[in-house]
């Protein structure tokens, strides 16, 4: 971990007053030997976290840092826009409503509004769930660009229940159907006794940004109710998408 700590110290030494620095300046700012600093700077440069100035004499933060910052900002904006709608849905159906983004082949939950039933099914903010067997994960897979979907589906489809789809061809057929109907669901595929339905939230480019979902126990989440909730989720997802810049 010392190497990681040093790399983070180097990235943190750039600020508005000193946006560009040479190796000697960086070494002095973080208290490292110049040779050690140069080695770490070279690694950060190769990965896009730093870039050289036009004269090649100094370094500044690279575009990859900017991209990471935008990801955080987009998540904050998304959560702020989605939360009122999630609260309305949770109150309307008295079930938990969650908001997840696609992250490294999994669903990463950024917001959860709980229902009031004694038996409540809910993920936790910061929790990760597999994409291939969850409603939110599958609807995001359905709307991902082909190359990203290919990368995710090339991994083994782990079975969690007897209903988990582990055949790639079968899952791809289901994803195509989800893409056409505009919502996805899982039928006890991640946890026995739990059904969930989810709809995609799109950004201004029409790419999937997140998914808004609603899980529940099968005795309450009947197939008829799934259809009703799916319609409501689609309406809300479309409205949030518009607020995030998407034009139908």
C-alpha atoms as one frame of an Amber mdcrd trajectory, in Angstrom:
protein
   0.000   0.000   0.000   2.897   2.480   0.399   3.078   2.856  -3.388  -0.628
   3.624  -3.613  -0.345   6.129  -0.771   2.509   7.898  -2.533   0.592   8.009
  -5.826  -2.403   9.567  -4.074  -0.133  12.100  -2.379   1.259  13.091  -5.769
  -2.196  13.529  -7.289  -3.280  15.574  -4.277  -0.344  17.995  -4.535  -1.865
  19.663  -7.618  -4.295  22.501  -6.857  -5.677  25.705  -8.375  -2.610  27.684
  -7.345  -0.165  25.054  -8.604  -1.894  23.168 -11.466   1.420  22.287 -13.151
   4.596  20.997 -11.526   7.916  19.491 -12.500   9.297  16.326 -10.924  11.490
  18.290  -8.509   8.519  20.375  -7.357   6.383  17.274  -6.903   9.132  15.502
  -4.952   9.505  18.509  -2.661   5.736  18.820  -2.136   5.260  15.183  -1.101
   8.626  14.615   0.561   9.879  11.849  -1.720  13.214  11.192  -3.407  13.284
  12.550  -6.950  13.941   9.120  -8.497  11.007   7.585  -6.599   8.794  10.481
  -7.615   9.770  10.134 -11.271   8.911   6.421 -11.237   5.460   7.000  -9.760
   4.803   9.981 -12.039   5.653   7.821 -15.061   3.137   5.182 -13.960   0.431
   7.809 -13.405   1.256   9.281 -16.807   0.919   5.908 -18.522  -2.530   5.370
 -16.968  -3.812   8.823 -17.831  -3.948  10.221 -14.310  -1.259  12.741 -15.202
  -0.306  14.371 -18.493   2.653  16.430 -19.680   2.385  20.130 -20.407   2.947
  21.310 -23.982   6.669  22.005 -23.372   7.127  18.551 -21.844   8.792  19.966
 -18.741   5.938  19.739 -16.248   2.941  17.608 -15.357  -0.695  18.267 -14.549
  -3.740  16.182 -13.696  -4.865  14.044 -16.622  -8.237  13.495 -18.223  -8.771
  10.244 -16.371  -9.002  12.179 -13.103 -11.564  14.467 -14.722 -13.586  11.471
 -15.898 -13.633  10.026 -12.388 -14.797  13.364 -11.015 -17.609  13.559 -13.554
 -18.745  10.066 -12.576 -19.101  11.176  -8.979 -20.919  14.383  -9.984 -23.312
  12.480 -12.231 -24.154  10.097  -9.413 -24.851  12.972  -7.039 -27.056  14.716
  -9.617 -28.825  11.449 -10.386 -29.550  10.734  -6.739 -30.904  14.244  -6.162
 -33.212  14.040  -9.191 -34.399  10.500  -8.479 -35.048  10.666  -4.729 -38.445
  12.478  -4.807 -39.780  10.031  -7.403 -38.446   7.053  -5.459 -40.204   8.303
  -2.341 -43.487   8.616  -4.240 -43.162   5.088  -5.624 -42.327   3.622  -2.215
 -45.391   5.304  -0.729 -47.661   4.345  -3.619 -46.804   0.639  -3.591 -45.527
   0.369  -0.014 -42.457  -1.451  -1.252 -38.780  -0.581  -1.225 -37.481   1.406
  -4.189 -33.785   1.349  -5.078 -31.487   3.175  -7.465 -28.451   1.418  -8.890
 -25.684   2.162 -11.359 -23.672  -0.290 -13.419 -20.156  -0.612 -12.014 -17.569
  -3.201 -13.049 -20.123  -5.778 -14.099 -22.330  -5.372 -11.034 -25.152  -3.218
  -9.682 -23.923  -0.599  -7.210 -26.755   0.858  -5.148 -26.573   4.629  -4.625
 -29.980   5.225  -2.991 -32.683   3.167  -1.260 -36.129   4.246  -0.004 -37.740
   1.603   2.177 -41.371   0.569   2.338 -43.271   0.162   5.616 -44.033  -3.566
   5.596 -42.655  -5.595   8.482 -41.081  -7.846   5.865 -39.098  -5.441   3.725
 -36.662  -6.465   1.024 -33.949  -3.901   0.505 -30.388  -3.506  -0.621 -28.165
  -1.080   1.270 -26.543   2.013  -0.172 -23.046   0.973  -1.219 -24.026  -2.670
  -1.653 -23.160  -4.505  -4.866 -25.238  -7.242  -6.504 -24.572  -9.364  -9.592
 -25.976  -7.952 -12.807 -26.999 -11.140 -14.603 -29.637 -12.226 -12.076 -31.081
  -8.973 -10.723 -33.774  -6.843 -12.325 -31.708  -3.650 -12.236 -28.611  -5.411
 -13.488 -30.389  -7.126 -16.341 -32.150  -4.014 -17.600 -28.837  -2.141 -17.569
 -27.162  -5.012 -19.406 -29.977  -4.853 -21.959 -29.297  -1.178 -22.645 -25.501
  -1.222 -22.473 -23.485  -0.671 -25.661 -22.714  -4.067 -27.270 -19.017  -4.031
 -26.358 -19.744  -3.415 -22.669 -22.455  -6.052 -22.597 -20.090  -8.499 -24.303
 -17.433  -7.896 -21.650 -19.915  -8.562 -18.845 -21.500 -11.640 -20.388 -18.123
 -13.187 -21.150 -17.740 -13.848 -17.415 -19.211 -17.010 -15.852 -22.913 -16.656
 -14.982 -22.886 -17.805 -11.366 -25.975 -19.595 -10.063 -27.532 -18.194  -6.871
 -30.852 -20.073  -6.909 -32.334 -22.875  -8.977 -33.976 -20.205 -11.152 -30.795
 -18.266 -12.009 -30.205 -18.143 -15.755 -26.718 -19.516 -16.390 -27.012 -19.959
 -20.164 -25.605 -16.966 -22.005 -27.776 -17.510 -25.065 -30.925 -17.743 -22.941
 -29.980 -14.607 -21.018 -29.258 -12.695 -24.234 -32.706 -13.627 -25.586 -34.282
 -12.360 -22.373 -32.278  -9.135 -22.494 -33.493  -8.468 -26.027 -37.067  -8.819
 -24.792 -36.368  -6.458 -21.903 -34.898  -3.919 -24.301 -38.060  -4.039 -26.403
 -40.511  -3.749 -23.482 -38.496  -1.152 -21.578 -38.265  -2.917 -18.236 -36.657
  -5.996 -16.749 -37.394  -8.345 -13.893 -35.945 -11.250 -12.003 -38.118 -14.068
 -10.773 -36.401 -15.511  -7.680 -33.111 -15.583  -9.598 -30.906 -13.905  -6.989
 -32.808 -14.777  -3.811 -35.483 -17.442  -3.434 -38.870 -15.924  -2.641 -37.958
 -12.495  -4.051 -39.141 -10.915  -7.304 -37.995  -7.546  -8.584 -38.706  -5.256
 -11.502 -36.627  -2.338 -12.821 -36.571   0.299 -15.566 -33.594   2.069 -17.144
 -32.614   5.709 -16.690 -30.873   7.157 -19.750 -28.498  10.081 -20.155 -28.550
  12.809 -22.803 -26.850  10.469 -25.288 -29.459   7.761 -24.796 -27.005   5.544
 -22.910 -28.101   3.764 -19.759 -27.090   5.737 -16.697 -28.818   3.784 -13.940
 -31.837   1.665 -13.092 -34.698   2.287 -10.706 -36.063  -0.912  -9.226 -38.541
  -2.382  -6.781 -38.068  -5.799  -5.125 -40.511  -7.640  -2.922 -41.496 -11.069
  -1.616 -43.331 -13.213  -4.135 -46.542 -13.283  -2.060 -46.854  -9.522  -2.517
 -44.983  -9.151  -5.790 -47.390 -11.202  -7.893 -46.914 -11.337 -11.649 -49.979
  -9.099 -12.073 -48.525  -6.561  -9.668 -45.156  -6.735 -11.415 -46.839  -5.481
 -14.586 -48.481  -2.594 -12.701 -45.243  -1.599 -10.974 -43.304  -1.910 -14.229
 -45.577   0.684 -15.854 -45.045   3.096 -12.960 -41.278   2.543 -12.959 -41.089
   3.203 -16.702 -42.961   6.494 -16.326 -40.699   7.617 -13.495 -37.527   6.421
 -15.253 -38.495   8.373 -18.370 -39.105  11.516 -16.324 -35.763  11.207 -14.504
 -34.074  10.535 -17.849 -35.525  13.745 -19.244 -34.260  15.626 -16.215 -30.818
  14.150 -16.858 -30.876  15.530 -20.415 -32.393  12.674 -22.417 -34.782  13.651
 -25.205 -37.237  10.952 -26.321
